[in-house]
Amino acid sequence: MRKRLPRARIETYLAPLLRATALTPRMLRLRVGGETLRGFAAGRTADERVKLFFPAPGERAPALPEIGPTGMRYPEGAAIPHARSYTVRRFDPATLELDIDFVVHGDGRAVDWARRARPGDLLGIAGPTGGWTPAPEADVHLIAGDETALPAIATMLERIPSGARALVIAEVADEDDEQYLEAPPGTEIRWVRRDRAGWRSPTPMERAVRELAWPEGVVHAWVAGEASAVRAVRRHLLHERGLERSALDASGYWRHGMTVEQWVATEGDDVNRDDAGRGDADGVAHEAVRSKV
């Protein structure tokens, strides 16, 4: 399932919000666009991400960094904006419109901005980056994730090669968070819900993957969501299902019991280690955050 393309040069953009649309009670789609996005080179792969820069309260526009081989550098004296990475849900090069989907459960500076934003408000963008795309040699693509992974899952389903089959396990809080996913013929989508149980380990996604009747043929897998759940699923696929490491892509998007800042400072999205995850601290809200750009 893993096929990565060389990185393109990372550019920065400042674009206005065009509209905000509620997809579900806890998922909001922001559409930004305009001439400032001319040259935005999305669509090379199925799993692309951008880093978004949010204006501070009272500011019209965020400062944008220069991005080079050693990282980001802001203009001298500029206020460093709050930044988070998100999946590119869709980009239309004809209309120059970019869609980004946000989970808006709980609090967070990015989520607060998304809730308050009105058409014309400015958002900074860097990217896109990424490089995963479905491998043509796979007969079955196993795709598993929680609600923070739904934008990526939706995009991947649009890229499944002809003749291959997709098997999706999507974990959400409850029935209201299920959304329509356009998928190729033969796709099986299983929604699993936490309902009133809240977050606990093993998660419904973990249980569903473990209970899965393993499909025949060449299987590649993509897993994303809460970091410890992703790590557990990864271990299961590698050690109990015998999946090759080259056939698995796993990414942690958030960490239960930690703010995004705490998690990134301690371990980031290092789900590729085989060590156990941390304990289940009492909950903090999460954003649909991509932990790497």
N, C-alpha and C positions, 0 to 999 in steps of 0.2 A: 504493500500500500504506500510505501514511502518512495517518492521520487522528488528530488529537490533540484531547483534551478539556481543558477548563479544569482547573487544579489545584484540588484540594480542600484544606481545611485539614489540616495535618499534625499528627496526635495521637501521643502516646507511650503505651506499654503495658508492663506487666511481667507475663510469663506463664510458667507452669511447663512444663517438658518433659513430654509425656505418654508418648512412645515414640520410639525410633530404629530404623529399618529399613534394612538394606542392600539397595539396588536392584541394584547391581553391585559388584564388588570395590573400585571406587574412587568410588562414588556412594552417599551416605548421606542418607536422608530423616529429618528431624527434624519431629516433630509437636508443636506447643505448643497450648495452649488453656485454656479456662476462662472464668469470668464476667468476668475482667479484659479480655477481648477483645470484650465487648459494645460495639457502636458501631464496630468495625473495619470500614471501608467498602471492601472489596475487591470485584472483579468488574466494575468499570466499563469496563475495557479489557483487551486481551489480553496486554499486556506491562507488568505492574505490579511494583514493587520496594519493598522495605522496607530500612531501615537497622537492623541488629542490633547491640546493645550487649552485650558479653561481660563477665561478672564477672572481676575479677583473681583469680589464685590465692589461695585462702584466704578470699575474700569470697563471701557467699551471693548478693548481688544487685548489679548495676551501678547506678551513679548515672544517672538519666535527665535529659536536658537540657530546658529550655524552648526551643521552636522558634518563632521569629518571622520577620519580614521580613528581618532582618539575619543570620539564621543561628541556630546553636545556642548556648545559654548554660547553663552548669552552675551548680548551687548553689555558693555561696562555700565554699571549703574541701573540696569533693568531689573525689575521685580521678576523673580523666577516664578513662572505660573505653575499651577497644579496640573499634572500631566498623567494620563492613563492610556493604556493600549487596548484597542478594541478591534474586533473582526470587521472587515469590509463585507457588508452584506451584499451590496450591489453598487456598481458604478456604471452609468450610461455615458459613454464618451460623446454621443451625439447631443445630449442635452446638458452635459457637464453636471450631472446630479449624482451625489454620493449618499447612500443610505447606511446608517449605523444604528444598530439595535442595542438598547440599554435595558438591563434589569433594574427596575426602580423600586425594589423592596428595601426598606430601611433607609439609612442616612449615609451621607458621604458627599464630598464636595462636588464630584462629578455628577452624581445623582441629583443633588440639589440644583445644580445648574440646569440639568436636563428638564427638571420639573418646572423651573421658572422661565426657561428660555422662550422668547417670542420671535416671530419672523423678523429677520434683519440683524439679530444678535450674532456677533462674530465668534468663530471658533478657529483655533489654530490646528493645523494638521501636518504631520510628518509621515512620509511613506509613499506608497505602501511597501511593506516587506513581507517575507514569508516565502515558502517554497514547496509546500506539500501539494501533491496532486495524486489522484488515484492511479496506482500502477496497473498497466494494461494486462499483466500476467495473472492477476487475481481473479478467481472465479466468484468469490464472495468477499464483500467489504463489510466487516463488522464495525459499526459506528456506535459508540456509547458516550453519553454525557448528560449533565444536568442542564437546568435552564440557562446557565451562563454560556453553555456550548451550543445552544440552539441556532444562533446566527451562523456559526461555522457549519453545523450539521446541514442546515438548509442549503447553504452554498455548495457543500460537497455533493449532495444528492443531485444537483444540477450537472455535476461533472462525472458521474459514474459512467465508465465506458460501456458501449453497446455490448450486450451479451453477458455482462456481469450482473450479479445480484447484490443488493444492499440489504443488510439486516441492521435495523436501528433500535437501540434501547435508549429511551429518553426519559429522564427523571425530572419530575416537576413537583411543586408543592401540592397542587390539587388539580381537579378537572378544569378549572377556569384558566390554568396556565397552558393547557394543550392548544396547539395552533396548527393550522393547515400547513403541511409540508409537501410541496410539489416533488414528486419522485418518479423515477422510471418504472416501467412495468416490472412486476416481480418483486418489488421492494416490500419488505415487511417492517412495519413500524410498531413497536411495543411501548406504550406509555406506562410508566410506573410512577406511583404517587406516594409522597410522604404523608399526605393528608394531615391529621392533627398530631401526628407523632413527633413532628419537628425533626431536626437533624440528629441522627444517631448512626453509629456504626454497628453492623454493616448497613450501608445505605441500600435503598431499593434497587439502585443501579447495580451495586455489587452482587446482591442476591440474584438479580435477573441474569447477569452474565454467568454466574456459577451454575444456575439451573438450566442454562441454555443447552439444547441438544446440538452438539457440534456439527456444523454443516459439512457436507462432502466437498472435495475439491481444494484448490489453493485458497487459503483464507489470509487476508491482511486485515489489520485492526487499527482503528483510530479511537482514542479515549481522551476525554477532557472534562474538567469540572473541578470539584473540591479536591485539593491536593492529596490528602490521605486516602480518599476513596479511589482516586486515579492510581495511586501507588499500589493499593491492594488489588485492583483489577489487573494492573500490569504484572504483578507477581503471579497471580493466578494464570494469566494467559501464557506467560513464559515457562513457569515451573510445573503447572498442572495440565495445561493444554498442549504444551510443547511447541508453542509458536516461536518462530525464529525472531531474534531481535530486529533484524532488518525488515520484518513484516509488521512491525508495531510502531506506532507513533503515539506518545502519551504526554499530555501537558496539564499541569495544574494551573487553574485560573484564579483560585482563591483558597483561603485556609480557614476552616471553622475555628472559632475562638480567637481569631487575630484580626486586627485591622490590616488593610493592604500594606500599610507602611511597616508594621511590625513583621509581617510575613516576608516581605521582600528583603528586609534588613537581615533576617535570620537565615533564610534558606531559599527564597525565590521559588522557582517552579522545578526544583530538582527532584522530579519523581522518577528519574532513571536509576537512582540508587536503590539497593535492595534492603536498606535498613528500614526499621519500622517507623511509622509516622508518629507524630506527637499525640498526646492525650487529647480528649475532647473537652476543651474548656467551654464554659457557658457561652452562648452564641453572641456573635456580633454580626451586624448586617454586612452583606457582600454586594459588590458591584460586578457587572459582567466584564471583568478586567482581564486583558491579556497581559501576562506577566513578562513578556519579552517583546522587544521590537528591534 
